[in-house]
Amino acid sequence: MTMEFEVPFGERTLSVSLPPETAVTILSPAEQGGLPLREALKEGLGHPLGAESLDYFLKDCEHLLVLVNDLFRRTPTAQILRGLDPYLRNITQLGFLVATGLHPKPSPEDLKTIFGEYLERYRGRIHSHDCDDDKQLVSYGKTSLGTEVNIHRLVCEASHILTISSVEPHYFSGFTGGRKMFLPGVSSRRATQNNHALALSERAQPLSLEGNPVHQDMEEALNFLGDKRIFSIQVVSANSENLQGCFCGDIREAFYSAVERAKEIFTRKVKQKFDIVVAVVGPPLDKNLYQIQKSMEHAKMALRESGIVILVSPCHQGVGNDEWLKLSEKFPSWEEVLTSSKEWSLGFHKLYRTVQLKSWAQIWGVTSLPPEILRRVYIEPKESLQRALDEAISIKGKGCNLLVLMDAGHQVPVL
């Protein structure tokens, strides 16, 4: 009897069937339980880590800036703002800054999703970071790794800063959240470019913080804000109605506590490596090609030498940031990327990490993008998931083993 299953692909599903002798493991996000957001937030605020209470933090506040994520993170910002309403309603000078990093400016629809019912109340106080607007940036100094730290002026002007973020695995900084709200969240393009150049290091990996130069650089950037009063809310959310953790207080203590919880939620044990890994990209990372890298990096952690990764993502918003796509035109073959690591420019880390994998595995893609777009970034396009799997099994043999990694941008398989 054939093995049949479905995987999500945007607003529809893709159905496939496999030979019965193919050993298939489907790794879906586990049921995580947790607490309703209001309860989790109350619990976190009631037990601040390394800091006084939020009430105490705000009692002499003259000017509060709230940093929030854009929609490329699963942070339930609108619901958190509902829980914070009693704290914020009496702040006279209150502003919000969307920490976009290099991402596009949020659309009006995006802002409605981010701020929900509070958009109209705070509309005149909401700003979106623009990494290319030098007039809005203030220089703080240079890290030991050479990054010139330029941060949005609103951070400089505020007496108090409240960060709202989520913590989940990140493919070269180890984890999102914490220090990433400042670099790259509200930093200059050049600062982010310098920081991301460190992603070429072998120590810049998912789940890795100790010895990771990207993380170290971000931590040093945060040190420049040592005289700022910062209170942080960092949540662990597995895309359910509940939170799996809410950690509040000092930005570093909250971050490292959230990291430990994120490891429990997002890592999944596997007993072996696989001949074929199907990386199914879920929201919000299925929006564009730029975001597909995270899933590829997680998939390779469970892939055998000479294996095949099949990336499955609708990419319904197209390419996204296209700098790496333009950069690929400089390299007629993928092998040339490996010998050009010193020719750094923004987006090169994506090409470099892709060809690092391509040097020992095959990378295929099932998307809604034109085939030539995928080929330009060294991904072999496939017409359908069924045809891709049929071809992969014909290469690896009917007795091969296969992993279907659901929500591959967030789940990390570990041996």
Beta strands, then each sheet from edge to edge (+ up, - down):
strand 1: 3-9
strand 2: 12-18
strand 3: 23-27
strand 4: 35-36
strand 5: 64-69
strand 6: 94-99
strand 7: 126-128
strand 8: 137-142
strand 9: 148-152
strand 10: 160-166
strand 11: 169-170
strand 12: 174-175
strand 13: 229-236
strand 14: 242-243
strand 15: 245-249
strand 16: 267-269
strand 17: 274-280
strand 18: 303-312
strand 19: 362-366
strand 20: 380-381
strand 21: 401-405
strand 22: 412-414
sheet 1: 1+ 2-
sheet 2: 3+ 21+ 17+ 18+ 19+ 20+
sheet 3: 4+ 14-
sheet 4: 7+ 6+ 5+ 10+ 13+ 15-
sheet 5: 8+ 9-
sheet 6: 11+ 12-
sheet 7: 16+ 22+
end
